[in-house]
Amino acid sequence: MQNETLTLNTHRLISGLIAQGVHQFVISPGSRSTPVALLIAERVQQQPALRLFVDVDERSAAFFALGMAKTQQVPVALVCTSGTAAAEYLPALAEARLLHIPLIVLTTDRPLELTNIGAPQAIDQTELYGKQVKQSQRLELQQPGTTNADFIAFQSQRSVLTAMALPRGPIQLNLPLRKPLLPDLGVTPPQIKTVTVPQATVTLAPTALTELAGQLQGKRVLLIAGPEEDSAYRATLLALSQKCHWPLLADSLANLRGRGAVISNFDLLFQARTTLPAALQPDVIIRFGSTPVSAPLMTWLEQQTVPLYLVGAQRQMADYSRATTHVLAADEQLLLAELLAVMPAQDATYLANWQQYAQRLQTKLTVPTELNEVTSVQVLDCLLPATSRLFISNSMPIRDVEDFYSGQAVRELYCNRGANGIDGVVSTAAGMATLGGANYLLIGDLALFHDMNGLMMLRRYQLPLTIVVINNNGGGIFSFLPQAAATDYFEDLFGTPQALDLAQVAALYQRSYQKVTTLVEFEQALQMQVQFIEVISQRADNLQLHRRLVSCLKQELSGDD
């Protein structure tokens, strides 16, 4: 072999990742990453269970990998060359860190003697991502010797285990490489010693469980389910809420709406009134999942003085309302199963009160008669097939889904609610689409513009994704914010119209396209599986529509105490 040490150690690195469950790789091309990229590609060709995607834009690549890891609940590896290419990963890593998504980042680097000395494409990549990764480690793939070889195999496995350990998150392996960079192909990978980690769970001590059950007995308990990609405990949470007759306020991203004792569209309730009627006021609150989308709900929680339990081994007191009084750092599924076993059925009056109130809200929601931003969500709720997936952009789309999506079929909804940015939305949805099946993206024109490069992955890999673009020619969310009062500067600084020709965008990336202006046209486009659907909206009209609806709800609920 001409490059024996580099070849064998790179194989050890790859074997360690595969041994611990990394079966998907996203590579952005570059010279310095040559040995890692080539040997991964060779391994993928030899092992059908592995998958390789190539994305020339590192920012898009990182969000694409995020989409795969997020929706599949598995670790995914990223590979890039040295320099600013590695810096492009940062936005997606910030999202992954906040939402506990396991990404394995392999940044190749110039060697030490070429760092901070004027060499091209060389930046200081030591601790490049700071607190946005759980761990950052340097591996020397070109250092000979058995000790280093064993360390590489061990550390590559350890990196995956670290990423998957609760709370999950991204890690970085920085790989400084010297020329020659070309590895030997056709070499049998050396055997490595694998690490076995039995699955473990975290639960409450028996005495703590007994005490918790006693505190809940006979109380009006309000369950709140925030965003959650892991479906493991959904059925048990539903079973507990139904058995105990506890109302369950389900975030749209909790993927529980339309089932059991679930209360949907509660965000509108908290927009219409800042306090609850006495019949709805809880004695105890139990929260699951990440931070709810509903800001009015979080504002209401800030005012509560009743006990609030925050459940989950990953949450780390992630509660900006600061209403949490108890943290149950336990496996949600196990805790719920134990509570289900010990809790007797409770009085049904409290649940009935919530259901009656929710029905009053539902009757006031707009019945779809014309196409707008609200009815677009209602049509998606009615027409998207069961078991399909819907990715939702931040800003206005997720707020409208939170208010108007009732869950008329069992689907999986996703959104990047860690850092809540509009960057990388298309790429993340494209990563979701690698699962196959029926996939949809609801996005605004600015978020689409921000990540149009992500459309190339759809084209290159023929990924199944229907994109619904709400085109209000700018940032619609700002019309709802105090910035709208700065009328002389609003359009330039906040409205930011781009006047995009979305037909040309669709043509560039070879997507079938249709602009729709009526409900019938929108429904037909969805049924015909048009890949790129443009829904025209006016920001001023959308603002007035929302204001009228909330005003109507306030009037309806004003007499309640």
C-alpha positions in Angstrom: 0.0 0.0 0.0 1.2 3.5 -0.8 -0.6 5.3 2.0 -1.1 2.5 4.6 -1.4 4.3 7.8 -4.0 6.8 6.5 -5.9 4.2 4.7 -6.2 1.7 7.6 -6.9 4.3 10.3 -9.6 6.0 8.2 -11.2 2.5 7.8 -11.0 2.1 11.6 -12.8 5.5 12.0 -15.5 4.5 9.6 -15.9 1.0 11.1 -16.3 2.5 14.5 -19.1 4.8 13.4 -20.9 2.0 11.6 -20.5 -0.4 14.6 -22.5 2.1 16.7 -25.3 2.7 14.3 -24.2 5.4 11.9 -25.5 4.1 8.5 -26.0 7.4 6.7 -23.4 9.9 5.5 -23.7 13.3 4.0 -20.6 14.6 2.3 -19.8 18.0 0.9 -16.9 17.8 -1.6 -13.5 19.1 -1.0 -9.8 18.2 -1.3 -8.8 17.9 2.4 -11.6 15.4 3.1 -10.5 13.1 0.2 -9.5 10.0 2.2 -12.6 10.1 4.4 -15.0 10.7 1.5 -13.4 8.1 -0.8 -13.4 5.3 1.8 -16.9 6.1 2.9 -18.1 5.9 -0.7 -16.2 2.6 -1.2 -17.8 1.2 2.0 -21.3 2.3 0.9 -20.8 0.5 -2.4 -19.9 -2.7 -0.5 -22.6 -2.5 2.2 -26.2 -2.0 0.8 -27.4 -1.0 4.3 -25.4 2.2 4.2 -26.5 5.4 2.4 -24.4 8.2 1.0 -25.7 11.7 0.0 -23.5 14.4 -1.5 -24.5 18.1 -1.1 -22.1 20.8 -2.4 -23.5 23.4 0.0 -22.3 22.7 3.6 -25.0 24.7 5.2 -27.7 22.8 3.3 -25.9 19.5 3.9 -25.9 20.0 7.7 -29.7 20.7 7.7 -30.2 17.8 5.3 -28.5 15.5 7.8 -30.5 17.1 10.6 -33.7 16.2 8.8 -32.7 12.6 8.5 -31.5 12.3 12.1 -34.5 14.2 13.4 -37.2 12.1 11.7 -35.5 8.7 11.9 -34.1 9.1 15.5 -30.7 7.8 14.4 -27.2 9.3 14.3 -26.1 10.7 10.9 -22.5 11.6 9.9 -21.4 14.8 8.1 -18.1 15.2 6.3 -16.5 18.4 5.0 -13.2 19.9 3.9 -11.2 22.4 5.9 -11.7 26.2 6.4 -15.0 28.0 6.2 -16.7 24.9 4.9 -16.7 23.6 8.4 -18.1 26.9 9.7 -21.2 26.5 7.5 -22.4 23.6 9.7 -22.9 25.9 12.7 -26.6 26.9 12.3 -27.7 23.3 11.9 -25.6 22.2 14.9 -27.1 24.9 17.0 -30.6 23.5 16.2 -29.4 19.9 16.8 -27.9 20.9 20.2 -31.1 22.5 21.4 -33.4 19.7 20.1 -31.0 16.8 21.1 -30.4 15.5 17.6 -27.4 13.2 17.2 -25.1 14.4 14.4 -21.5 13.2 14.0 -19.5 15.9 12.4 -16.2 14.9 10.7 -14.4 18.1 9.9 -11.1 17.6 8.0 -8.4 20.1 8.7 -5.0 21.4 7.8 -2.2 19.9 10.0 -0.9 21.9 12.9 2.1 23.3 11.0 -0.3 24.9 8.5 -2.6 26.6 11.0 -2.4 30.3 11.8 0.6 30.7 9.5 -1.0 32.0 6.3 -1.7 28.7 4.6 -4.8 28.7 2.3 -8.1 27.3 3.3 -6.9 27.0 6.9 -8.7 28.4 10.0 -8.4 27.5 13.6 -11.0 24.6 13.8 -10.2 23.8 17.5 -13.4 24.0 19.4 -14.9 25.6 16.3 -18.5 25.0 17.4 -18.1 25.9 21.1 -21.1 25.0 23.2 -23.1 24.0 20.1 -21.7 20.5 20.3 -21.5 18.1 23.3 -17.9 17.2 22.6 -15.1 18.1 20.3 -12.1 15.8 19.8 -9.1 15.7 17.5 -8.1 12.5 15.8 -4.7 11.9 14.1 -5.4 9.5 11.3 -1.8 9.6 10.0 0.0 8.8 13.2 1.4 5.3 13.0 1.3 2.7 15.8 -1.0 0.2 17.4 -1.9 2.5 20.3 -3.2 5.2 18.0 -5.0 2.7 15.8 -6.9 1.3 18.8 -7.6 4.8 20.0 -9.2 5.8 16.7 -11.5 2.8 16.7 -12.4 3.4 20.3 -12.9 7.2 20.0 -15.0 6.9 16.8 -17.4 4.6 18.7 -17.3 6.8 21.8 -18.3 9.8 19.7 -21.5 8.1 18.6 -22.3 6.9 22.1 -21.7 10.4 23.4 -24.0 11.8 20.8 -26.7 9.2 21.7 -26.4 9.5 25.5 -29.1 11.6 27.2 -29.4 14.4 26.5 -28.5 13.6 22.9 -26.7 16.1 20.7 -24.1 16.7 18.0 -20.3 16.0 18.4 -17.3 17.0 16.4 -14.3 14.9 15.3 -11.6 17.2 13.8 -9.3 15.3 11.5 -6.0 17.2 10.6 -4.6 15.6 7.4 -1.3 16.0 5.6 -0.6 15.3 1.9 -0.6 12.9 0.2 -4.4 12.6 0.8 -5.3 9.8 -1.7 -6.0 6.6 0.2 -5.5 3.0 -1.1 -8.8 1.7 -2.5 -9.7 -2.0 -2.5 -8.2 -2.7 0.9 -10.0 -4.9 3.3 -10.9 -2.9 6.4 -9.0 -4.0 9.5 -11.0 -5.6 12.3 -11.8 -3.4 15.3 -12.9 -4.2 18.8 -16.5 -3.1 19.2 -18.1 -1.6 22.3 -21.4 -3.1 23.5 -23.7 -0.8 25.4 -27.0 -2.4 26.7 -30.1 -0.3 26.5 -30.8 1.4 29.8 -33.7 3.4 31.2 -34.1 6.0 33.9 -37.1 5.7 36.2 -38.3 7.0 39.6 -37.6 5.2 42.8 -40.7 3.2 44.0 -41.2 5.6 46.9 -41.1 8.6 44.6 -43.7 7.0 42.2 -46.0 6.3 45.2 -45.6 9.9 46.4 -46.4 11.2 42.9 -49.5 9.1 42.5 -50.7 10.3 45.9 -50.2 13.9 44.9 -52.3 13.4 41.7 -55.1 11.4 43.3 -58.4 13.4 43.2 -56.8 16.4 41.6 -57.7 18.3 38.5 -54.6 17.4 36.4 -53.8 19.2 33.2 -51.4 17.5 30.8 -49.4 19.5 28.3 -47.6 17.7 25.4 -45.0 19.9 23.6 -43.1 19.1 20.4 -41.7 15.6 20.3 -40.1 13.5 17.5 -39.9 10.3 19.6 -43.2 8.5 19.3 -42.4 5.9 21.9 -44.7 7.2 24.7 -47.6 8.7 22.8 -49.9 5.8 23.1 -49.3 5.5 26.8 -49.8 9.2 27.4 -53.1 9.0 25.6 -54.1 5.9 27.6 -53.3 7.7 30.9 -55.2 10.8 30.0 -58.2 8.7 29.0 -58.2 6.5 32.0 -57.8 9.4 34.5 -60.0 11.8 32.5 -57.2 14.3 32.4 -57.4 16.9 29.6 -54.3 16.8 27.3 -53.3 20.1 25.6 -51.4 18.8 22.6 -49.0 21.0 20.6 -49.4 20.5 16.9 -45.9 19.0 16.9 -46.7 16.5 19.6 -48.5 14.5 16.9 -51.4 13.6 19.2 -54.2 15.8 17.9 -57.5 14.2 16.9 -57.2 11.4 19.4 -58.5 10.6 22.9 -58.8 13.3 25.5 -56.7 15.7 23.4 -57.6 19.4 23.3 -56.4 21.1 20.0 -56.3 24.8 19.0 -55.9 25.9 22.6 -53.5 28.7 21.5 -56.6 30.6 20.3 -58.1 30.3 23.8 -55.0 31.8 25.4 -55.0 34.6 22.7 -58.6 35.4 23.5 -58.2 35.5 27.3 -55.2 35.6 29.7 -56.9 33.7 32.5 -58.9 30.5 32.5 -62.5 30.1 33.7 -62.6 28.5 37.2 -64.0 25.3 35.6 -60.8 24.9 33.6 -58.3 25.9 36.2 -56.0 22.9 37.1 -54.7 21.8 40.5 -51.6 20.2 39.0 -49.9 20.6 35.6 -47.6 18.0 34.0 -45.5 18.9 30.9 -44.0 16.5 28.4 -41.9 17.3 25.3 -40.0 20.4 24.3 -41.2 24.0 24.7 -44.7 24.4 23.2 -45.1 26.5 20.1 -47.9 28.6 21.8 -46.4 31.7 23.3 -49.7 32.7 24.9 -49.8 29.3 26.7 -46.3 29.9 28.0 -47.4 33.4 29.2 -50.3 31.8 31.0 -47.9 29.2 32.6 -45.8 32.1 34.0 -48.8 33.2 36.1 -49.5 29.8 37.6 -48.7 28.9 41.2 -49.9 25.3 41.2 -47.4 22.4 41.1 -45.9 21.9 37.6 -44.0 18.7 36.8 -41.6 18.7 33.9 -41.0 15.2 32.6 -38.1 13.8 30.6 -34.5 12.8 30.9 -33.5 15.3 28.2 -35.3 18.4 29.3 -32.8 19.9 31.8 -35.3 22.3 33.1 -35.9 23.8 29.7 -38.8 26.1 30.8 -38.5 29.8 30.1 -41.8 30.3 31.9 -40.0 29.3 35.1 -43.2 27.7 36.3 -41.6 24.3 36.9 -41.7 23.2 40.5 -40.8 19.5 40.1 -38.5 17.8 37.5 -39.1 14.1 36.8 -35.9 13.2 35.0 -37.2 9.8 34.0 -37.9 7.9 30.8 -41.3 9.1 29.7 -42.6 5.8 28.5 -41.6 3.9 31.6 -43.0 6.6 34.0 -46.3 6.8 32.1 -46.6 3.0 32.1 -46.0 3.0 35.9 -48.6 5.7 36.5 -51.1 4.0 34.2 -50.7 0.9 36.4 -51.2 2.5 39.7 -53.6 5.4 39.1 -57.3 4.6 39.4 -59.9 6.3 37.2 -60.6 9.9 38.2 -63.8 12.0 38.1 -64.6 13.0 34.5 -66.1 16.4 35.2 -62.8 18.4 34.6 -62.2 16.7 31.2 -65.8 17.4 30.2 -65.5 21.0 31.1 -62.4 21.3 28.8 -64.1 19.4 26.0 -67.2 21.6 26.1 -65.0 24.7 26.0 -63.0 23.4 23.1 -66.1 22.7 21.2 -67.2 26.3 21.6 -63.9 27.4 20.2 -64.1 25.0 17.3 -67.5 26.3 16.2 -66.0 29.8 15.8 -63.1 28.8 13.6 -63.3 29.9 10.0 -65.1 27.5 7.7 -63.1 27.3 4.5 -64.8 29.3 1.8 -61.9 31.1 0.2 -58.2 30.4 -0.1 -55.9 32.2 2.4 -53.2 31.4 4.9 -55.6 30.0 7.5 -57.7 27.9 5.1 -54.5 26.5 3.5 -53.8 24.8 6.8 -57.3 23.6 7.1 -57.2 22.1 3.6 -53.9 20.3 4.4 -55.5 19.0 7.6 -58.4 17.6 5.6 -56.6 16.2 2.5 -53.1 15.0 3.4 -53.1 11.2 3.5 -52.9 9.3 6.7 -49.3 8.3 7.7 -47.9 11.2 5.6 -45.3 13.6 7.0 -45.6 17.4 7.0 -42.6 19.7 7.7 -43.6 23.2 8.7 -41.5 26.3 8.5 -41.0 28.6 11.4 -42.5 32.1 11.4 -46.2 32.3 10.3 -46.7 28.7 9.0 -46.1 27.0 12.4 -48.3 29.6 14.1 -51.1 28.9 11.7 -50.7 25.2 12.1 -50.7 25.5 15.9 -54.0 27.4 15.7 -55.9 25.7 12.9 -54.6 22.1 12.5 -56.8 19.7 14.3 -55.3 16.3 13.3 -58.0 14.8 11.1 -55.7 11.9 10.3 -52.7 10.4 12.0 -49.7 12.1 10.5 -46.2 13.1 11.6 -45.6 16.9 11.9 -42.1 18.3 12.2 -40.5 21.8 12.6 -37.1 23.1 13.6 -38.2 24.4 17.0 -34.8 24.5 18.7 -33.5 27.8 17.5 -36.7 28.6 15.6 -34.9 30.0 12.6 -36.1 30.1 9.0 -32.8 28.9 7.7 -32.3 25.4 6.3 -36.0 24.6 6.2 -36.1 23.2 2.7 -32.9 21.1 3.4 -34.3 19.7 6.6 -37.5 18.7 4.9 -35.5 17.1 2.1 -33.7 15.0 4.7 -37.1 14.0 6.0 -38.1 12.9 2.5 -35.3 10.3 2.4 -37.7 8.1 4.3 -39.9 7.9 1.2 -43.6 7.8 1.2 -45.8 11.0 1.1 -44.0 14.1 2.4 -45.1 17.7 2.4 -43.5 21.1 3.3 -45.5 24.2 4.3 -43.2 27.2 3.9 -43.3 31.0 3.3 -41.6 32.7 0.4 -38.8 34.2 2.6 -37.9 30.9 4.2 -37.8 29.3 0.7 -35.6 32.1 -0.6 -33.3 31.5 2.4 -32.7 27.9 1.5 -33.3 27.4 -2.2 -30.1 25.4 -2.5 -31.9 22.7 -0.6 -34.1 22.1 -3.7 -31.1 20.6 -5.5 -31.1 17.6 -3.1 -34.7 16.9 -4.1 -33.7 17.1 -7.8 -30.5 15.1 -7.5 -32.0 12.2 -5.5 -35.6 12.4 -6.7 -36.9 12.7 -3.2 -40.7 12.7 -2.8 -41.7 16.1 -1.3 -44.6 18.4 -2.2 -43.9 22.0 -1.4 -46.7 24.4 -0.5 -45.3 28.0 -0.6 -47.4 30.7 1.1 -46.3 33.7 -1.0 -47.2 37.0 0.7 -44.1 38.6 -0.7 -42.2 39.2 2.5 -42.1 38.5 6.2 -45.7 38.2 7.2 -45.0 37.7 10.9 -43.7 41.2 11.3 -47.2 42.6 10.5 -48.3 41.2 13.8 -45.4 42.7 15.8 -44.8 46.2 17.2 -42.3 46.8 14.3 -45.3 47.4 12.1 -45.8 50.8 13.7 -42.6 52.0 12.1 -44.4 52.6 8.8 -41.6 54.7 7.1 -39.1 51.9 7.4 -41.2 48.8 7.7 -41.0 47.4 4.2 -37.3 47.9 3.8 -36.3 46.5 7.2 -39.0 44.0 8.1 -41.4 43.4 5.2 -38.5 42.8 2.9 -40.4 41.9 -0.3 -38.3 39.8 -2.8 -40.8 39.6 -5.7 -39.8 36.0 -6.4 -40.9 34.3 -9.6 -41.6 30.9 -8.1 -42.5 29.4 -11.5 -38.9 30.0 -12.5 -37.6 28.6 -9.2 -39.6 25.4 -9.8 -38.4 25.1 -13.4 -34.7 25.5 -12.3 -35.0 22.5 -10.0 -37.3 20.6 -12.3 -40.4 20.6 -10.1 -43.9 20.5 -11.5 -45.5 23.8 -10.6 -49.0 25.4 -10.1 -50.1 28.8 -8.8 -53.5 28.5 -7.0 -55.9 31.2 -6.1 -59.0 29.2 -5.0 -59.7 26.4 -2.6 -60.7 24.2 -5.5 -57.5 24.8 -7.3 -55.5 24.1 -4.2 -57.3 20.9 -3.4 -56.9 19.7 -7.0 -53.2 20.5 -7.0 -52.7 18.5 -3.9 -54.7 15.6 -5.3 -52.7 15.7 -8.6 -49.5 15.6 -6.5 -48.1 18.8 -8.0 -44.6 19.2 -6.5 -44.5 22.9 -6.1 -47.7 24.7 -5.2 -47.8 28.5 -4.8 -50.5 30.0 -2.7 -50.9 33.8 -3.1 -51.6 35.8 0.0 -51.6 39.5 1.0 -50.0 40.3 4.3 -52.5 43.0 5.2 -55.4 40.7 4.5 -53.9 38.0 6.6 -53.4 40.3 9.5 -57.0 41.5 9.4 -58.3 37.9 9.1 -56.4 36.9 12.3 -57.5 40.0 14.2 -61.2 39.4 13.3 -61.0 35.8 14.4 -59.4 36.6 17.8 -61.9 39.5 18.3 -64.8 37.1 17.7 -63.4 34.6 20.2 -62.9 37.3 22.8 -66.5 38.4 22.4 -67.7 34.8 22.6 -65.7 34.1 25.8 -66.0 37.4 27.5 -68.8 36.4 29.9 -67.0 33.3 31.3 -65.5 33.5 34.8 
